[in-house]
Amino acid sequence: MKTGKQELIEKAYAAFNRRDIDEALMTFHPDVEWPKAFEGGYVQGHSQVRSYWTRQWSSINPTVDPIQFSEREDGTMEITVHQKVKDLENNIIFDGLVKHIYTVVNGL
């Protein structure tokens, strides 16, 4: 049976893959800290995540599909995802499994 955290995270990934920034950000805490894997460092808050994703999608075409969820001892969620990154000419840059870690606070 899926947990509320799992459903929330699945909703965020689905919105990201559809490039629906508004729906994805509805699942994020207003003070979210998001890693800039494509550039390095972090962004904070909805407007910075929006700007980062917009820049990212102008250069690459990533999709991320969650395949395994586990809640860690500290309450964070560890998600194994199948990540595929293509350039804008549809050439595969990366295709593999990676782990993402989330902290869910107040349902976001």
Phi and psi in degrees as GROMACS dihedral restraints (atoms count N, CA, C in turn):
[ dihedral_restraints ]
;  ai    aj    ak    al  type     phi  dphi    fc
    3     4     5     6     1   -75.7    20    10
    4     5     6     7     1   144.3    20    10
    6     7     8     9     1   -90.5    20    10
    7     8     9    10     1   166.4    20    10
    9    10    11    12     1   -61.4    20    10
   10    11    12    13     1   -36.7    20    10
   12    13    14    15     1   -63.2    20    10
   13    14    15    16     1   -43.7    20    10
   15    16    17    18     1   -63.7    20    10
   16    17    18    19     1   -44.1    20    10
   18    19    20    21     1   -62.2    20    10
   19    20    21    22     1   -41.3    20    10
   21    22    23    24     1   -60.5    20    10
   22    23    24    25     1   -47.2    20    10
   24    25    26    27     1   -67.9    20    10
   25    26    27    28     1   -40.1    20    10
   27    28    29    30     1   -61.0    20    10
   28    29    30    31     1   -40.0    20    10
   30    31    32    33     1   -62.5    20    10
   31    32    33    34     1   -41.5    20    10
   33    34    35    36     1   -64.0    20    10
   34    35    36    37     1   -45.9    20    10
   36    37    38    39     1   -62.6    20    10
   37    38    39    40     1   -44.1    20    10
   39    40    41    42     1   -60.8    20    10
   40    41    42    43     1   -43.3    20    10
   42    43    44    45     1   -64.9    20    10
   43    44    45    46     1   -42.3    20    10
   45    46    47    48     1   -58.1    20    10
   46    47    48    49     1   -47.2    20    10
   48    49    50    51     1   -65.7    20    10
   49    50    51    52     1   -26.9    20    10
   51    52    53    54     1   -86.1    20    10
   52    53    54    55     1    -5.5    20    10
   54    55    56    57     1    66.0    20    10
   55    56    57    58     1    31.2    20    10
   57    58    59    60     1   -94.9    20    10
   58    59    60    61     1    83.3    20    10
   60    61    62    63     1   -60.0    20    10
   61    62    63    64     1   -43.7    20    10
   63    64    65    66     1   -58.9    20    10
   64    65    66    67     1   -46.2    20    10
   66    67    68    69     1   -66.5    20    10
   67    68    69    70     1   -40.9    20    10
   69    70    71    72     1   -61.2    20    10
   70    71    72    73     1   -44.8    20    10
   72    73    74    75     1   -67.1    20    10
   73    74    75    76     1   -23.6    20    10
   75    76    77    78     1   -63.5    20    10
   76    77    78    79     1   -20.8    20    10
   78    79    80    81     1   -91.2    20    10
   79    80    81    82     1    -6.3    20    10
   81    82    83    84     1  -100.5    20    10
   82    83    84    85     1   142.2    20    10
   84    85    86    87     1   -62.0    20    10
   85    86    87    88     1   144.3    20    10
   87    88    89    90     1   -56.1    20    10
   88    89    90    91     1   -29.1    20    10
   90    91    92    93     1  -100.0    20    10
   91    92    93    94     1    26.7    20    10
   93    94    95    96     1   -52.5    20    10
   94    95    96    97     1   141.1    20    10
   96    97    98    99     1  -110.8    20    10
   97    98    99   100     1   121.0    20    10
   99   100   101   102     1  -121.3    20    10
  100   101   102   103     1   130.0    20    10
  102   103   104   105     1   -72.0    20    10
  103   104   105   106     1   139.4    20    10
  105   106   107   108     1   -95.7    20    10
  106   107   108   109     1    73.4    20    10
  108   109   110   111     1   -58.0    20    10
  109   110   111   112     1   -32.6    20    10
  111   112   113   114     1   -74.8    20    10
  112   113   114   115     1   -26.9    20    10
  114   115   116   117     1  -121.2    20    10
  115   116   117   118     1   -21.8    20    10
  117   118   119   120     1    93.7    20    10
  118   119   120   121     1   149.4    20    10
  120   121   122   123     1    85.1    20    10
  121   122   123   124     1  -160.1    20    10
  123   124   125   126     1  -137.8    20    10
  124   125   126   127     1   156.6    20    10
  126   127   128   129     1  -118.0    20    10
  127   128   129   130     1   159.1    20    10
  129   130   131   132     1  -133.6    20    10
  130   131   132   133     1   135.0    20    10
  132   133   134   135     1    88.3    20    10
  133   134   135   136     1   160.7    20    10
  135   136   137   138     1   -59.3    20    10
  136   137   138   139     1   -44.0    20    10
  138   139   140   141     1   -66.5    20    10
  139   140   141   142     1   -37.9    20    10
  141   142   143   144     1   -70.8    20    10
  142   143   144   145     1   -36.6    20    10
  144   145   146   147     1   -63.6    20    10
  145   146   147   148     1   -44.3    20    10
  147   148   149   150     1   -57.2    20    10
  148   149   150   151     1   -47.5    20    10
  150   151   152   153     1   -62.9    20    10
  151   152   153   154     1   -43.7    20    10
  153   154   155   156     1   -61.4    20    10
  154   155   156   157     1   -49.9    20    10
  156   157   158   159     1   -61.8    20    10
  157   158   159   160     1   -40.4    20    10
  159   160   161   162     1   -61.2    20    10
  160   161   162   163     1   -43.5    20    10
  162   163   164   165     1   -63.4    20    10
  163   164   165   166     1   -46.2    20    10
  165   166   167   168     1   -58.1    20    10
  166   167   168   169     1   -47.9    20    10
  168   169   170   171     1   -71.9    20    10
  169   170   171   172     1   -12.4    20    10
  171   172   173   174     1   -82.5    20    10
  172   173   174   175     1    -8.7    20    10
  174   175   176   177     1  -119.9    20    10
  175   176   177   178     1   -32.2    20    10
  177   178   179   180     1  -139.5    20    10
  178   179   180   181     1   165.6    20    10
  180   181   182   183     1  -125.4    20    10
  181   182   183   184     1    87.1    20    10
  183   184   185   186     1   -91.5    20    10
  184   185   186   187     1   147.3    20    10
  186   187   188   189     1  -132.3    20    10
  187   188   189   190     1   145.9    20    10
  189   190   191   192     1  -136.6    20    10
  190   191   192   193     1   122.4    20    10
  192   193   194   195     1  -118.9    20    10
  193   194   195   196     1   117.2    20    10
  195   196   197   198     1   -67.8    20    10
  196   197   198   199     1   136.2    20    10
  198   199   200   201     1  -123.6    20    10
  199   200   201   202     1   -18.1    20    10
  201   202   203   204     1  -150.3    20    10
  202   203   204   205     1   135.8    20    10
  204   205   206   207     1  -120.7    20    10
  205   206   207   208     1   136.3    20    10
  207   208   209   210     1  -147.8    20    10
  208   209   210   211     1   138.7    20    10
  210   211   212   213     1   -90.3    20    10
  211   212   213   214     1   128.1    20    10
  213   214   215   216     1   -85.6    20    10
  214   215   216   217     1   165.9    20    10
  216   217   218   219     1   -56.3    20    10
  217   218   219   220     1   -32.4    20    10
  219   220   221   222     1   -84.6    20    10
  220   221   222   223     1     5.0    20    10
  222   223   224   225     1    90.6    20    10
  223   224   225   226     1    -9.4    20    10
  225   226   227   228     1   -73.7    20    10
  226   227   228   229     1   160.0    20    10
  228   229   230   231     1  -104.4    20    10
  229   230   231   232     1   129.8    20    10
  231   232   233   234     1  -106.3    20    10
  232   233   234   235     1   121.4    20    10
  234   235   236   237     1  -118.1    20    10
  235   236   237   238     1   123.6    20    10
  237   238   239   240     1   -89.6    20    10
  238   239   240   241     1   126.8    20    10
  240   241   242   243     1  -124.6    20    10
  241   242   243   244     1   150.0    20    10
  243   244   245   246     1   -91.2    20    10
  244   245   246   247     1   114.6    20    10
  246   247   248   249     1  -110.0    20    10
  247   248   249   250     1   128.0    20    10
  249   250   251   252     1  -124.7    20    10
  250   251   252   253     1   125.8    20    10
  252   253   254   255     1  -121.2    20    10
  253   254   255   256     1   125.7    20    10
  255   256   257   258     1  -119.6    20    10
  256   257   258   259     1   153.7    20    10
  258   259   260   261     1   -79.7    20    10
  259   260   261   262     1   179.1    20    10
  261   262   263   264     1   -73.8    20    10
  262   263   264   265     1    -5.9    20    10
  264   265   266   267     1  -101.7    20    10
  265   266   267   268     1    13.1    20    10
  267   268   269   270     1    73.4    20    10
  268   269   270   271     1    16.8    20    10
  270   271   272   273     1   -82.9    20    10
  271   272   273   274     1   136.4    20    10
  273   274   275   276     1   -75.6    20    10
  274   275   276   277     1   125.8    20    10
  276   277   278   279     1   -95.5    20    10
  277   278   279   280     1   -40.3    20    10
  279   280   281   282     1  -149.2    20    10
  280   281   282   283     1   140.8    20    10
  282   283   284   285     1  -148.3    20    10
  283   284   285   286     1   103.5    20    10
  285   286   287   288     1  -173.3    20    10
  286   287   288   289     1  -173.7    20    10
  288   289   290   291     1   -97.6    20    10
  289   290   291   292     1   137.8    20    10
  291   292   293   294     1  -138.1    20    10
  292   293   294   295     1   162.8    20    10
  294   295   296   297     1  -112.3    20    10
  295   296   297   298     1   137.4    20    10
  297   298   299   300     1  -117.9    20    10
  298   299   300   301     1   143.1    20    10
  300   301   302   303     1  -118.4    20    10
  301   302   303   304     1   130.9    20    10
  303   304   305   306     1  -125.4    20    10
  304   305   306   307     1   145.9    20    10
  306   307   308   309     1  -109.7    20    10
  307   308   309   310     1   122.2    20    10
  309   310   311   312     1  -102.2    20    10
  310   311   312   313     1   123.3    20    10
  312   313   314   315     1  -126.7    20    10
  313   314   315   316     1   127.0    20    10
  315   316   317   318     1    52.9    20    10
  316   317   318   319     1    40.3    20    10
  318   319   320   321     1    74.4    20    10
  319   320   321   322     1    12.8    20    10
